[in-house]
Amino acid sequence: MNIFKSLFGGKQETSVEKKKEDEEKNFDMYKYDGVKAARMGQHEYAIKCFKAALAIKEDLEVRDYLATALVRNNELLPAYEQFQKLAEAQPDNQAIYEQMANVAYMMEDYVAMSQACEKAILIDNSNSRVHYLYAKACIGQDDYINAIAMLTKAIVLKPDFADAYLLRGQTLLKMGDRNGARDDMETLLADYPEQEDVLMLKARVELADGKPNDAIATYGKVIEVNPFATEAFKERGQVKYDLGDMAGAKEDMQKVLEIDPDKAADITGEYSAEGVEHKVKQAYSNINPFGL
């Protein structure tokens, strides 16, 4: 029997088996080299390895590794396309749609983000994170009403969801609902009295309430927490300018220039001691303290 096998196909079968073994070895080599490279932050090389592995055979784990490496290499659209392929293979995997929503958010493609969130919610309506992401997609499309609804749902599902409270408070303030914004701000202050974003919301609510001096004091607390908080310096300077405190406004604008000269230059042009008053006026005329 072995003689016949040798005469009528043994060599061919051995050759096929050998090719298959080599492919498996190469697949494993590319896969684990890619994983190692990704862990070392060598994302371009990792991407090449994962693509080479997938050229040998389809593997969802490797495709997921590839998508993640593409995100870390700031290749967002290719990453999104990889997540789409993963979703096609596993249409009931909510985590994939959540990843798609995150990547779409980074691309500022809020329509795609909404679609990914809708599909995720159809799989499991009890995921507070997905509702939060959906709210961010709505905000990106200026749909504040639905954003508030999604954030409220997220908070109902997860009562200690601080990010959802913060985003809801910011959005309510943008909509002119000072009372609602204040309620969320006070809820957050109870647990996070020294958190920068919470204090920024507090200062903005105080300003909206017609309490500029309170707002100035709160912006000061933000700066104590983070001495490099350019938004706090800019907004506090605006309030000082509106109150007629030109010296204070100049001082805060100078801080912005020191901390982030490129960003400040976009607003004011090159800073100089001469004409500073004009530059401060020009800068603060372009600042919206409620530009959340």
Order of alpha helices (4+ residues) and beta strands (2+ residues): alpha-alpha-alpha-alpha-alpha-alpha-alpha-alpha-alpha-alpha-alpha-alpha-alpha-alpha-alpha-alpha-alpha
